[in-house]
Amino acid sequence: MKKQLNPNQALQLINHGPTILVTVMGEKGPNIITLAWSTPVSIRPPLLAISVAPSRYSHDLILSSGEFVVNIPNASLLKQVHLCGTISGRNRDKFKEAGLTPIAASKVKAPLIEECIGHIECRLYEHYTAGDHTIFIGKVLGGSVNADLYDGHLITEKAEGQTLHHLGGDVYAIAGERVYAR
């Protein structure tokens, strides 16, 4: 027996890739946005896509700066990830409020988040309007990962390598376990 879903509910079936923290530099300093919609889109050249609503503060910062960093948090950062996705950086310092540490990136001005296990530095390659979101395509300039969590692939068998996966609202999954940000 299959349950019928409306189109918005159907999207939730594939909306559980790794939740990411995207950083971008603005005139007032760095900002963080939590995103669940991201994907690789090309190997040659290495490109990835993120989807951001135009109403989000980081949307215009990505357009004006032409760059961003995809930071990969592990499950221990659940509270910080959720907080960064539920407050706006227009008038608040998400780094300070979430207790996260900005550190210099090697290829872009946007900072890395020190507490994250991996980072992908991107230059804006192209962007497209897709319904109520903008798809930003980033050209991957470089990346870094905690050495003890990478052997050619992310070592998710270690607790430190387990990523968060957003299921909707305040519900997340970690390697098959459902967790709540309440």
N, C-alpha and C positions, 0 to 999 in steps of 0.2 A: 504494500500500500504506500503510495507516494502522496505527500502533502503538497497542495498547490500554493505557490507563492506569487505575490505581486512583483513587478519588475524591481522595485527597490529592495525588497526582501531577497530576491534572487541574487542580487549583487553581493549580499553578505556571504554567500556560499564561497566566493573567491576572495573576499576581503580579509584574509587572515595571513597575508605575507608578513615578513618581519616589520614591525613598527619601527620607524626611524625618527631621529631628531635632526632636522635640517637647520643649519646655521647660515646666517647671512649678515653682512655688515651694512649698516645704515649710517646716516649722518649722526644719529644720536648714540651710535655704538652697535654692538652685535645683538642679534635676536635669534630666538629658537622657535621653530614650529614643529609640532608632532604631526607626522603623516603616516597613514596606513597604506596609501596608494602610491606604490613605486614599483619599477620593474626595469631590468636590463632590456634594451631594445636593439643593440647592435654590438658585434664583436670588433669589426673593422669599419670605421673607427669605434673605439669603446664608448658607447652611449648608454645613458640610463634616463628614465622618465619619472617625473614626480607630478602629482596632480594637486593643484592648490586653488582654492576658491578666491576670486578677485577681491572679496571683502576682507580677506585676511591681511594683516599688516605686512607679513613677509612677502606677499605676492608682488607688491610694487618695489620692495627692496631687491628682490631677485631681478626684476626688470631693469632697475636703475643701476645696480652693481654689476650685472652680467655674470654673476658667479654664485656658487653656494657649496656647502659641504653636507654630505649625507653622513651622519654619525650613527653607528649601530650600538644601541644600548643593550645590555643584557637584562635578565629578569630582575636582578637586584635593584634596578632603577625604575621599577613600576610606578611608584608614587611620583617621582620626578617627571617621567614620561607623561603620565596622566595630567599632572599640574600644567606642564607646558602646552598641553592640548586643550586646556579649559580656561586659560587666561590669555589676554592679549598683551603683546609687548609694546603696543602703542604708547602706553603710559606706565608700564611696569618693567622692571628688570628681571626677566625670567631666569637668568643665570643666578642672580642673588637669591630670588625667592625659592628656586629649586635646589640651591646649594650645589650648583654645578660650576666647574672651573673652565673658563675659556683659555686655550693655549694656541700659540701661533701655528698656522698651517704652513706648509712649505711651498705651495703653488698658488694660493689665493689669499685675499685679505680676510675673508670670513674665517672665524676661529674653529678649531676642533674642540670637542668637549672631552676633556681629559678622562672623565669617568667612563666613557664609552669604550667598547672593546675594538671597534674598527671605525675607519673614516675613509670616505671617498671624496676627493676634491674635484670639483667640476666647474667648467666654464660654460655659460649658457650658449647652446648651439642653435636652438630654435625654440619657438613656443607657438602653441595653437590653442584656439578657443575650442572647447569641447563641451557643449551644453553649459552648465553652470560652473565649470572649472576651467582652468588653464593648464594645459599639459606643457610642462617645461622639460625640454630635452637638454641634458647636460653632457658635455664631452668630458670624459674621465681623464683628468690630468695626472692623477696618482692616487695612491691609497696607502693605508697603514693598518696594522692589526696587532693586537697583543701576541707576541711570538709564541707564548706557551699555549695559545688557543688556535694555532693554525699549522696544519701539516700538508698544505695544498688545498685544504678545505677547512671551514670553520669546525672546530672540535666541539660539537654540541653535547657530547657525552659528559663533559665536565660541566658542573653547575655554572661556572663563570662564562661558558660559551653558549648558554641557553638564551635564545632571543625571545622577545615578547611578540605576540601576535594579537592584533586588535580584532575582536569579534563584533564590536558595536557598543556604543554607550560607554559604560564603565567596566565592560567585560573583556578580559584578555585570556589568552591561552599560553602556556609554557609547555612545550614538548608533550602535548596531550593532556595537560592538567589545566583546568579552568581556574582563573584567579580574578579577584575583584579589587578595584582600586578604591573601595570605600573605606 
